[in-house]
Amino acid sequence: MKDLFDLHPGLMARPGAVAHCMGDVSGLSERVAWTEWQADNSEAWLAIGPEGDFTESEVRWLVERNACAVHLGVLRLRTETAAMAAVAQFKTSD
């Protein structure tokens, strides 16, 4: 992940979110619904984990870089499906 941020340093200037399936991660705020969070962050990026989800340390790393922990709903989705679900749920302020 660090490589991605090194290649695209402009990401740090935008709000970001990390979608994961772990529920609560000790010491971090509770996840919020993607649909609620992104409604106020239309220029944001979203990190969707690999098969098997992010590790706790990866989620912490992203949250330390101001990513908000989010969920896409109650179902556990495959990576490809999660990305399509996030785009389908995207709301614009128009």
N, C-alpha and C positions, 0 to 999 in steps of 0.2 A: 504494500500500500504506500509506503513512504516513497517508492519510486514514482508512483502516479502523481503525488503532490510535488515531488521534485520536478517532474516534467511539466506540470501545469500549476505553477505557483499562484495563479489567479484564483484557483479554487478557494484558497484561504480567505480571500476577500469577500466571498459569498457565503450566505448561510448554507448549512449542510445538515443532512440527516443520515443516520445509519439504521437500517431496518434489520432487526435480528429477532430470533425466536426464543431467547433465553428467559423471557419474563424479566423479573427484577435482577439486576446485577448489583451486588453488594457495594454500597458507597456511591452509586449513581442514581440519578432521578429516575422515576418510573417512566416507562415508554409511553408515548402519546400516540394517538391515532394519526397516521400519515395524512388522511384527508383533512383533519383539523389543522395540523401543523403547517402543511404546505399552502393552505389557503392564504396565509399571510406571508408566504415566502416563495413567490412565483419564479424567482430567479435563482432558486436553490439547486444544489446537487443532492443526489441520493445514492448512498452506498448500499448495494444489495449483496449479501454474502455468497460465498461459494457453496457448492453442495455440502450439506452438513453444517452450515451456518458459520458465522464468524466465531473466533475464539473470544473468550472474555477479555483477554489482553488486547485483541484487535479492536473490540468495541471501546474499551477504555482509551486506547490510542486515538481513535476518532473523536470521542467525546472530549478529550483533552484539547483537541483542535476545534472545539466549538460545534461539533456535530450534535444534533439532538437525537436521542434514541427514540425510534418510532416503531410501530407495528402496522402491518397491512391488514389486520383482521385476526380472527381466531384460528384460521386454518394455516397449516405449515405448507408453504408453496415451494415448488422447484425454482431454481434460480431464474430460468427463462420465464416461467409463469409469473413470478413475483415482479419482474421488471414490467411485463405487460399489464399486470394488475395495477401497479403504481401509476403507469401512464394513463390507464383507463379511468382511474379515480382522480386524476389531476383536475383541479378546479382553477379557473382563471378568475380574476377579479372583474373582468368585463361584464 
